[in-house]
Amino acid sequence: MGGCSAPNCSNSTSIGKQLFRFPKDPVRKKKWVVNCRRDFEPTAHSRLCQDHFEHSQFEEVARSPAGGKKLKPNAIPTLFSAGEPAYPVITDPFMLLPLKSEPVERDLNFGDHGYARRTPLPGLEGEDAEGAGEEQQPCTQCQLLKKQLEQEMQHTARLKKEAEEMKKRLYRLDRIERGLRNFLYEDQIRALSLTKRSRRAVWSPETILKARKIRCSVGTKGYEYLRELGYPLPSYRTLCNRLETKIMVTTDMSCEELAELSLGLMATCDSPTEGVGDNDEEELIGVLS
């Protein structure tokens, strides 16, 4: 990096001198240029060394992040060699504007000055490192909070996506439930959510009567086949326990023939289509409707 921009000054960081950028504020920058006694426009690489600032222009305790001295936010260079009088930067005619008042401390831009040296002077490593750590700690905390905020935003986005998926799934389940209500009672719908081994369904009287009609229509094997497929129906034992009047009858008629009579009889025959021999008797457990 280059050296000091002041006339007749060759100081640089190679000999341990600290360089400072020109301020961004146009009024303060003009003060620096006029005091330098040079007719030029400072660039981003223009610097002034520490020898051109009085001791009162530096902070008493604060150190720069690089480990050197830190200028006050309103510091002005005044130590220059005697030579030609100061003159304005721009030689063309221009209007002189009143200087604005110096900003108070809360309005100061602490990032106004740059520091060319990034390594502390010999013998100041410990103290400067401690001061730099104290100044950089809030920045580290800000980075941590920013990272946490990004993670929370990502988590919120995932939760929103999951909520939308759950709404769609709930809508589909609601349509399925409305379709099941067209031919199933509420207790039958509840029974669908139970597993076979842990099924302890409570059947309503309407379901018992409906199951009895189905069993009389399709027969014993058809009824049990429906239950094996998962159709929510009570077992035959439950039907027998829930029906009030029970009689024991013997007959040579098949289940289909009993169903055609509409007597409300429920048979326990295993094969409704096979005939009954002379010595075979089927034991029926029936209920009068």
Secondary structure, 3 states (H helix, E strand, C coil): CCCCCCCCCCCCHHHCCCEEECCCCHHHHHHHHHHHCCCCCCCCCCEEEHHHCCHHHEEEEEECCCCCEEECCCCCCCCCCCCCCCCCCCCCCCCCCCCCCCCCHHHCCCCCCCECCCCCCCCCHHHHHHHHHHHHHHHHHHHHHHHHHHHHHHHHHHHHHHHHHHHHHHHHHHHHHHHHCCCCCHHHHHHHCCCCCCCCCCCCHHHHHHHHHHHHHHHHHHHHHHHHHCCCCCCHHHHHHHCCCCEEEEECCCHHHHHHHCCCCCECCCCCCCCCCCCCCEEEEECCC
